[in-house]
Amino acid sequence: MSKTKVIEIEPLTRVEGHGKVSIHLDDNNQVHDARLHIVEFRGFERFIRGRPYWEAPMIVQRLCGICPVSHNLAAAKAMDQIVGAPRLTPTAEKIRRLTHYGQIMQSHVLHFFHLCAPDLLFGFDADASMRNVFALINLKPDLAMQAVRMRKFGQEVIRATSGKKIHGACAIPGGVNKNLSIPERDALLKDMDQMKKWAQGALVIARDYTLENLSMIERFATFSSSYLALVREDGALDLYHGALRAMDGGGNLIFDQADYRNYGDFIMEEVKPWSYMKFPFIKMRGRIDGWYRVGPLARLNCSGYIDTPEAAKALVEFKSLTGGRPNHMTLAYHWARMVEVIHCVEKIGELLNDPDLQGEDLAVKGDRAEEGIGVIEAPRGTLIHHYRVDENDLITYCNLIVSTTNNNEAINRAITSVAKSHLSGAPRITDGMLNHIEVAVRAYDPCLSCATHALGQMPLIVEVFDTSGVLIESRTREK
């Protein structure tokens, strides 16, 4: 029996949440399997039951401190159906959109500059002391300050529409809590020109990195997949509302303009014994071939065009890299995020100049229903909230399919691909090798806090097994 070797390393870094990776090798020391384990338990689907339906938008946003707006809006969209409000007032919808664009902007900026930039700027194999935001601050202080101010702007948009930057109270069943005052509008407008310039600069960084390292990026965790996203009726990118579109790796539509209230007709969830995260798949393609990707890369692949001018030009350039075919490069997620940042900044500018934001008609109600389904494009991808409510206004059923859950299979495939490329045959595991695996995980910007929930924290554990299942090496890093 092989002797178990345990070496401590630092934790899985620069992601939201905690995870575990296991890598399985055969007798020839070749990787044949790798898995991302999420062993925490998410209890929100259970303890939301029995609560009054109007509490859901406020409660479920506590899933996460990074993207609470996404959960607030998805739950509110579901509750719109419960209270009989299929169409909101112009003020309510535009306030929701404004806060949503601020949310996506700040989340993308946080991820790109604070979590991923150390890898992109200093190299995947750089010393661990360099792969963090402090090195970015020391070596590129202007860029670091730009990132802080861009994220602050997005959070100020959220504060203005929700009352506070984190876990605010923007959306309610049938509408919103408040409009945007003139002073609040003007305070945001004064920074718009600077935000547009910085967004363009961030796009250039992401685009140039991709093009300058294309030969590596084409090989790094790149694989064909299907994609899922919301699109507008005319096929345009729409981060707040739309219908479901899915396409295969060749760009052929699997389904299009599917009413997301019928998501159960198109998507199923599989459970595997080694993770609390589910594995969604497209029904008509089956468990083996039905997995898909969501998020910025999927949204750009699925969208025909973008309706803001600078983002539209950026999308054309992005799609030209693959001749209009779907882009399967995992590291192209970074470029796609910066295209969306430009789009969000442009949309925020449009909305701030819209007088409907000062409207007084904030909410509507109609015929009561017992079931509601809300779907939105969260920063990390398609987010589904599904509720049922009884005659006493209490929630009896809740199912959440979060963005990271939709990407679960893809993340596992990315880990396996990188492990095979960098660990197979290696006499020992190095810190640089492990960081390559983490780079693949970070490309998806996973929010493990959204995907699963439990008390306590979990370290990163990388375990190497032989074909008989004997643990031959383990590296553990406690936070």
C-alpha positions as CSV (number, residue, x, y, z in Angstrom):
1,M,0.0,0.0,0.0
2,S,1.3,3.4,-0.9
3,K,2.3,5.7,2.0
4,T,0.1,8.7,2.4
5,K,2.0,12.0,2.1
6,V,0.4,15.2,3.4
7,I,1.8,18.6,2.5
8,E,0.1,21.8,3.7
9,I,-0.4,24.6,1.1
10,E,-2.4,27.9,1.1
11,P,-6.3,27.7,0.6
12,L,-8.1,27.8,-2.7
13,T,-7.7,31.5,-3.2
14,R,-9.6,34.4,-4.8
15,V,-13.0,32.8,-5.2
16,E,-16.2,33.4,-3.2
17,G,-16.6,30.5,-0.9
18,H,-14.7,27.3,0.0
19,G,-14.1,24.1,-2.0
20,K,-12.2,20.9,-2.3
21,V,-10.5,19.4,-5.4
22,S,-9.6,15.7,-5.7
23,I,-7.4,14.4,-8.6
24,H,-7.3,10.7,-9.4
25,L,-4.3,9.1,-11.1
26,D,-3.8,5.7,-12.6
27,D,-0.9,3.3,-12.2
28,N,1.2,5.3,-14.7
29,N,0.7,8.5,-12.7
30,Q,-1.6,9.8,-15.3
31,V,-4.7,11.9,-14.3
32,H,-7.9,10.2,-15.3
33,D,-10.4,12.2,-13.2
34,A,-10.6,15.4,-11.1
35,R,-13.5,16.8,-9.1
36,L,-14.5,20.0,-7.4
37,H,-16.2,19.0,-4.2
38,I,-18.6,21.4,-2.5
39,V,-19.4,19.6,0.8
40,E,-21.3,22.5,2.5
41,F,-25.1,22.3,2.7
42,R,-27.3,25.0,1.4
43,G,-30.4,25.4,3.5
44,F,-32.2,28.3,2.0
45,E,-34.6,26.2,0.0
46,R,-35.8,24.6,3.2
47,F,-36.0,27.4,5.8
48,I,-37.7,29.8,3.4
49,R,-40.7,27.5,3.6
50,G,-43.4,28.7,5.9
51,R,-42.4,32.3,5.5
52,P,-44.8,34.9,4.0
53,Y,-44.1,35.3,0.3
54,W,-43.3,39.0,0.5
55,E,-40.3,38.2,2.7
56,A,-38.6,36.1,0.1
57,P,-36.9,38.9,-1.9
58,M,-35.3,40.1,1.3
59,I,-34.4,36.8,2.8
60,V,-32.9,35.0,-0.2
61,Q,-30.5,37.8,-0.9
62,R,-28.7,36.8,2.2
63,L,-27.4,33.8,0.2
64,C,-24.5,36.1,-0.8
65,G,-22.7,39.3,-0.1
66,I,-21.3,39.6,-3.6
67,C,-24.4,39.3,-5.7
68,P,-27.4,39.9,-3.3
69,V,-29.1,42.1,-5.9
70,S,-29.4,39.1,-8.3
71,H,-31.3,37.1,-5.7
72,N,-33.4,40.0,-4.6
73,L,-34.5,40.6,-8.2
74,A,-35.0,36.9,-9.2
75,A,-37.2,36.3,-6.1
76,A,-39.1,39.6,-6.8
77,K,-39.7,38.5,-10.4
78,A,-41.2,35.3,-9.1
79,M,-43.3,37.1,-6.6
80,D,-44.5,39.5,-9.3
81,Q,-46.4,36.4,-10.7
82,I,-47.7,35.6,-7.2
83,V,-49.3,39.1,-6.8
84,G,-50.5,39.2,-10.4
85,A,-48.1,41.8,-11.8
86,P,-46.9,40.4,-15.2
87,R,-46.0,44.0,-16.3
88,L,-44.4,46.5,-13.9
89,T,-44.7,50.3,-14.1
90,P,-42.0,51.9,-16.2
91,T,-40.5,53.4,-13.0
92,A,-40.3,50.0,-11.3
93,E,-38.8,48.1,-14.2
94,K,-36.2,50.8,-14.9
95,I,-35.2,51.1,-11.2
96,R,-34.7,47.3,-11.1
97,R,-32.7,47.4,-14.3
98,L,-30.5,50.3,-13.0
99,T,-29.7,48.4,-9.8
100,H,-29.0,45.2,-11.8
101,Y,-26.6,46.9,-14.1
102,G,-24.8,48.4,-11.1
103,Q,-24.6,45.0,-9.5
104,I,-23.1,43.3,-12.6
105,M,-20.7,46.1,-13.1
106,Q,-19.3,46.0,-9.6
107,S,-19.2,42.2,-9.4
108,H,-17.3,41.9,-12.8
109,V,-14.8,44.6,-11.8
110,L,-14.2,43.0,-8.4
111,H,-13.6,39.6,-10.0
112,F,-11.4,40.8,-12.9
113,F,-9.1,43.2,-11.0
114,H,-9.0,41.8,-7.5
115,L,-9.3,38.1,-8.1
116,C,-7.9,37.3,-11.6
117,A,-5.6,40.2,-12.5
118,P,-2.7,38.8,-10.4
119,D,-2.7,35.7,-12.6
120,L,-3.1,37.6,-15.8
121,L,-0.5,40.3,-15.0
122,F,2.1,38.4,-13.1
123,G,1.7,34.8,-14.5
124,F,0.1,31.6,-13.4
125,D,3.5,30.4,-12.0
126,A,4.4,33.6,-10.2
127,D,5.4,33.3,-6.6
128,A,2.4,33.1,-4.3
129,S,3.4,36.4,-2.7
130,M,2.7,38.0,-6.1
131,R,-0.6,36.4,-6.8
132,N,-2.8,38.7,-4.8
133,V,-4.4,42.2,-4.8
134,F,-1.6,43.6,-2.6
135,A,1.0,43.0,-5.3
136,L,-1.4,44.7,-7.7
137,I,-1.6,47.7,-5.4
138,N,2.2,47.9,-5.0
139,L,3.2,47.4,-8.6
140,K,0.2,49.0,-10.4
141,P,-1.3,51.5,-8.0
142,D,-3.2,53.5,-10.6
143,L,-4.9,50.4,-11.9
144,A,-5.7,49.2,-8.4
145,M,-7.3,52.6,-7.6
146,Q,-9.2,52.5,-10.8
147,A,-10.6,49.2,-9.9
148,V,-11.7,50.4,-6.4
149,R,-13.4,53.4,-7.8
150,M,-15.2,51.5,-10.5
151,R,-16.5,49.0,-8.0
152,K,-17.5,51.9,-5.7
153,F,-19.5,53.5,-8.5
154,G,-21.5,50.2,-9.1
155,Q,-22.1,50.0,-5.4
156,E,-23.3,53.6,-5.2
157,V,-25.8,52.7,-7.9
158,I,-27.1,49.9,-5.7
159,R,-27.2,52.2,-2.6
160,A,-29.2,54.8,-4.5
161,T,-31.8,52.3,-5.6
162,S,-31.8,50.0,-2.6
163,G,-31.0,52.1,0.4
164,K,-27.6,50.5,1.1
165,K,-24.8,48.8,-0.9
166,I,-25.3,45.3,0.4
167,H,-28.6,43.5,1.3
168,G,-30.7,46.6,0.4
169,A,-34.4,46.7,-0.3
170,C,-34.8,47.5,-3.9
171,A,-37.4,45.1,-5.3
172,I,-40.6,44.0,-3.7
173,P,-43.4,41.8,-5.1
174,G,-45.0,43.9,-7.9
175,G,-42.4,46.7,-8.0
176,V,-39.8,48.6,-6.1
177,N,-39.5,50.4,-2.8
178,K,-38.3,53.8,-4.0
179,N,-37.5,55.9,-7.0
180,L,-34.3,57.8,-7.8
181,S,-34.2,61.4,-6.6
182,I,-32.7,64.2,-8.6
183,P,-29.8,64.6,-6.2
184,E,-29.1,60.9,-6.3
185,R,-29.2,60.9,-10.1
186,D,-26.9,63.9,-10.4
187,A,-24.4,62.4,-7.9
188,L,-24.1,59.4,-10.2
189,L,-24.1,61.3,-13.5
190,K,-21.0,63.3,-12.6
191,D,-18.8,60.1,-12.7
192,M,-20.3,58.7,-15.9
193,D,-17.6,60.0,-18.3
194,Q,-14.8,58.6,-16.1
195,M,-16.6,55.3,-15.8
196,K,-16.9,54.9,-19.6
197,K,-13.2,55.7,-20.1
198,W,-12.1,53.2,-17.4
199,A,-14.5,50.5,-18.7
200,Q,-12.9,50.9,-22.2
201,G,-9.5,50.6,-20.6
202,A,-10.5,47.4,-18.8
203,L,-11.8,46.0,-22.0
204,V,-8.5,46.7,-23.7
205,I,-6.6,44.8,-20.9
206,A,-8.8,41.7,-21.2
207,R,-8.9,41.7,-25.0
208,D,-5.1,42.3,-25.4
209,Y,-4.3,39.6,-22.9
210,T,-6.4,37.1,-24.8
211,L,-5.0,38.0,-28.2
212,E,-1.4,38.1,-27.0
213,N,-1.7,34.7,-25.3
214,L,-4.0,33.1,-27.7
215,S,-1.9,29.9,-28.3
216,M,-2.0,29.2,-24.6
217,I,-5.6,30.2,-24.1
218,E,-6.8,27.9,-27.0
219,R,-5.3,24.9,-25.1
220,F,-6.1,25.9,-21.5
221,A,-9.3,24.2,-20.2
222,T,-10.8,24.8,-23.6
223,F,-13.6,22.4,-24.8
224,S,-16.7,22.5,-26.8
225,S,-20.0,22.8,-24.9
226,S,-23.6,23.9,-25.1
227,Y,-24.6,27.4,-23.8
228,L,-27.7,28.8,-22.0
229,A,-28.7,32.4,-21.5
230,L,-31.6,34.8,-21.6
231,V,-32.0,36.8,-24.8
232,R,-34.5,39.4,-25.8
233,E,-37.2,38.6,-28.4
234,D,-35.0,39.9,-31.2
235,G,-32.0,38.0,-29.9
236,A,-30.2,40.9,-28.2
237,L,-28.4,40.5,-24.9
238,D,-30.7,41.3,-22.0
239,L,-29.3,40.8,-18.5
240,Y,-32.6,41.5,-16.7
241,H,-35.4,39.8,-18.7
242,G,-36.0,37.7,-21.8
243,A,-36.6,34.1,-22.9
244,L,-34.2,31.2,-22.7
245,R,-31.9,30.3,-25.6
246,A,-29.7,27.3,-25.7
247,M,-27.2,26.4,-28.4
248,D,-24.8,23.6,-29.0
249,G,-21.1,23.7,-29.5
250,G,-21.5,24.3,-33.2
251,G,-23.8,27.3,-32.8
252,N,-27.0,25.4,-33.6
253,L,-30.0,26.3,-31.5
254,I,-31.2,23.6,-29.2
255,F,-34.2,25.7,-28.2
256,D,-35.0,29.4,-28.5
257,Q,-37.5,31.9,-27.0
258,A,-38.4,29.3,-24.3
259,D,-40.6,30.9,-21.6
260,Y,-38.5,30.6,-18.5
261,R,-41.6,29.9,-16.4
262,N,-41.5,26.5,-18.1
263,Y,-37.8,25.9,-17.3
264,G,-38.7,22.5,-16.0
265,D,-39.6,21.4,-19.5
266,F,-36.1,22.1,-20.7
267,I,-33.8,21.6,-17.7
268,M,-33.3,18.8,-15.2
269,E,-31.0,18.5,-12.2
270,E,-28.9,15.5,-11.4
271,V,-27.5,14.7,-7.9
272,K,-24.1,13.1,-7.5
273,P,-22.9,11.5,-4.2
274,W,-19.7,13.5,-3.9
275,S,-21.1,17.0,-4.0
276,Y,-24.0,19.0,-2.5
277,M,-24.1,21.0,-5.7
278,K,-26.5,19.7,-8.3
279,F,-25.7,19.0,-12.0
280,P,-28.3,20.6,-14.3
281,F,-28.6,19.4,-17.9
282,I,-30.8,20.1,-20.9
283,K,-33.5,17.4,-20.9
284,M,-33.6,16.8,-24.7
285,R,-29.9,16.1,-24.7
286,G,-29.8,13.8,-21.7
287,R,-27.5,13.5,-18.7
288,I,-24.3,12.7,-20.6
289,D,-24.5,15.4,-23.3
290,G,-26.9,17.9,-21.9
291,W,-24.6,19.8,-19.6
292,Y,-24.0,23.5,-20.6
293,R,-22.2,26.7,-19.6
294,V,-23.7,30.0,-18.4
295,G,-22.3,33.4,-17.6
296,P,-20.6,36.1,-19.7
297,L,-19.1,33.7,-22.3
298,A,-22.4,32.0,-22.7
299,R,-24.3,35.2,-23.0
300,L,-22.1,36.6,-25.7
301,N,-22.2,33.3,-27.6
302,C,-26.0,33.2,-27.4
303,S,-26.7,36.9,-28.1
304,G,-27.1,38.1,-31.7
305,Y,-26.2,41.7,-30.8
306,I,-25.9,44.3,-28.0
307,D,-28.1,47.4,-28.1
308,T,-25.5,49.9,-26.7
309,P,-22.9,51.3,-29.2
310,E,-19.6,50.6,-27.5
311,A,-20.5,47.2,-26.3
312,A,-22.0,46.4,-29.7
313,K,-18.6,47.1,-31.3
314,A,-16.8,45.1,-28.6
315,L,-19.1,42.1,-29.3
316,V,-18.4,42.2,-33.0
317,E,-14.7,42.1,-32.3
318,F,-15.1,39.3,-29.7
319,K,-17.1,37.2,-32.1
320,S,-14.6,37.8,-35.0
321,L,-12.0,35.8,-33.1
322,T,-13.9,32.6,-33.8
323,G,-15.4,33.7,-37.1
324,G,-18.9,34.1,-35.5
325,R,-18.9,30.5,-34.1
326,P,-19.2,29.9,-30.4
327,N,-16.1,30.8,-28.4
328,H,-15.2,27.8,-26.3
329,M,-12.1,29.2,-24.6
330,T,-12.5,29.2,-20.9
331,L,-10.2,32.1,-20.3
332,A,-12.2,34.1,-22.8
333,Y,-14.7,34.6,-19.9
334,H,-12.5,37.5,-18.8
335,W,-12.8,39.3,-22.1
336,A,-16.6,38.6,-22.2
337,R,-17.0,40.1,-18.7
338,M,-15.4,43.4,-19.7
339,V,-17.7,43.6,-22.7
340,E,-20.6,43.4,-20.3
341,V,-19.0,46.0,-18.0
342,I,-19.0,48.4,-21.0
343,H,-22.7,47.5,-21.7
344,C,-23.7,48.0,-18.0
345,V,-22.0,51.4,-17.9
346,E,-23.7,52.5,-21.1
347,K,-27.1,51.3,-19.8
348,I,-26.6,53.1,-16.5
349,G,-25.9,56.3,-18.4
350,E,-29.1,55.8,-20.5
351,L,-31.2,55.2,-17.5
352,L,-29.9,58.0,-15.4
353,N,-31.1,60.4,-18.0
354,D,-34.6,58.8,-18.1
355,P,-37.3,60.9,-16.3
356,D,-39.2,57.7,-15.5
357,L,-36.8,57.1,-12.7
358,Q,-38.4,59.9,-10.8
359,G,-41.9,58.5,-11.2
360,E,-44.2,57.9,-8.2
361,D,-46.0,54.8,-9.4
362,L,-43.8,52.1,-7.9
363,A,-45.9,48.9,-7.6
364,V,-48.9,47.1,-9.0
365,K,-51.0,44.1,-8.1
366,G,-53.5,41.9,-9.9
367,D,-55.0,38.5,-9.7
368,R,-53.4,36.3,-7.0
369,A,-51.5,33.2,-8.2
370,E,-50.0,30.2,-6.3
371,E,-46.8,29.7,-8.2
372,G,-44.0,32.1,-9.4
373,I,-40.8,31.6,-11.3
374,G,-38.2,34.4,-11.7
375,V,-35.1,34.1,-13.9
376,I,-32.4,36.7,-14.3
377,E,-28.9,36.9,-15.7
378,A,-26.7,37.2,-12.5
379,P,-23.1,38.2,-12.9
380,R,-22.1,34.5,-13.0
381,G,-24.9,33.4,-15.3
382,T,-28.5,32.3,-15.4
383,L,-30.2,32.3,-12.0
384,I,-33.6,30.6,-11.4
385,H,-35.9,31.1,-8.5
386,H,-39.1,29.0,-8.2
387,Y,-41.7,29.3,-5.5
388,R,-45.2,28.0,-4.5
389,V,-47.4,29.8,-2.0
390,D,-50.5,28.5,-0.2
391,E,-53.8,30.3,0.5
392,N,-52.3,31.7,3.7
393,D,-49.6,33.5,1.8
394,L,-46.9,31.1,3.1
395,I,-44.2,29.7,0.9
396,T,-44.6,25.9,0.5
397,Y,-41.9,25.2,-2.1
398,C,-38.6,26.8,-3.2
399,N,-36.1,25.6,-5.8
400,L,-33.1,27.7,-6.6
401,I,-30.7,26.9,-9.5
402,V,-27.9,29.4,-9.2
403,S,-25.3,30.3,-11.8
404,T,-22.5,28.3,-10.3
405,T,-24.7,25.2,-10.2
406,N,-25.4,25.6,-13.9
407,N,-21.6,25.7,-14.5
408,N,-20.9,22.8,-12.2
409,E,-20.1,20.2,-14.8
410,A,-18.1,22.7,-16.9
411,I,-15.9,23.6,-13.9
412,N,-15.2,20.0,-13.2
413,R,-14.3,19.4,-16.8
414,A,-12.0,22.4,-16.7
415,I,-10.2,21.1,-13.6
416,T,-9.8,17.7,-15.2
417,S,-8.4,19.2,-18.4
418,V,-5.8,21.3,-16.5
419,A,-4.9,18.5,-14.2
420,K,-4.2,16.2,-17.1
421,S,-2.1,18.8,-18.8
422,H,0.0,19.9,-15.8
423,L,0.0,17.0,-13.3
424,S,0.0,13.9,-15.3
425,G,3.4,12.2,-15.0
426,A,4.8,14.9,-12.6
427,P,7.0,13.4,-9.9
428,R,5.6,15.9,-7.3
429,I,2.9,18.5,-7.0
430,T,4.1,22.1,-7.1
431,D,2.4,25.3,-6.0
432,G,2.5,26.5,-9.6
433,M,0.6,23.4,-10.8
434,L,-2.1,23.9,-8.2
435,N,-2.5,27.5,-9.2
436,H,-3.1,26.5,-12.8
437,I,-6.1,24.5,-11.5
438,E,-7.3,27.4,-9.5
439,V,-6.9,29.7,-12.5
440,A,-9.3,27.4,-14.4
441,V,-11.8,27.5,-11.5
442,R,-11.5,31.3,-11.2
443,A,-12.3,31.8,-14.9
444,Y,-15.9,30.9,-14.1
445,D,-16.0,33.3,-11.1
446,P,-17.8,30.6,-9.0
447,C,-19.8,31.8,-6.0
448,L,-19.7,28.7,-3.8
449,S,-21.6,30.7,-1.1
450,C,-24.5,30.9,-3.5
451,A,-24.3,27.3,-4.6
452,T,-24.1,25.7,-1.1
453,H,-24.4,26.7,2.5
454,A,-23.3,25.4,5.9
455,L,-21.9,26.6,9.1
456,G,-18.1,26.8,9.4
457,Q,-15.4,26.9,6.7
458,M,-13.7,24.3,4.6
459,P,-10.1,24.3,3.4
460,L,-8.9,23.5,-0.1
461,I,-7.8,19.8,-0.1
462,V,-6.1,18.4,-3.2
463,E,-5.9,14.6,-3.0
464,V,-4.1,12.2,-5.3
465,F,-5.4,8.6,-5.5
466,D,-4.0,5.5,-7.2
467,T,-6.3,3.3,-9.3
468,S,-7.1,1.1,-6.3
469,G,-8.5,4.1,-4.4
470,V,-5.5,4.5,-2.0
471,L,-4.6,8.1,-1.1
472,I,-1.0,8.6,-2.1
473,E,-0.7,12.3,-1.6
474,S,-2.7,15.1,0.0
475,R,-2.2,18.8,0.3
476,T,-4.3,20.8,2.7
477,R,-4.5,24.6,3.2
478,E,-6.6,26.0,6.0
479,K,-7.9,29.5,5.7
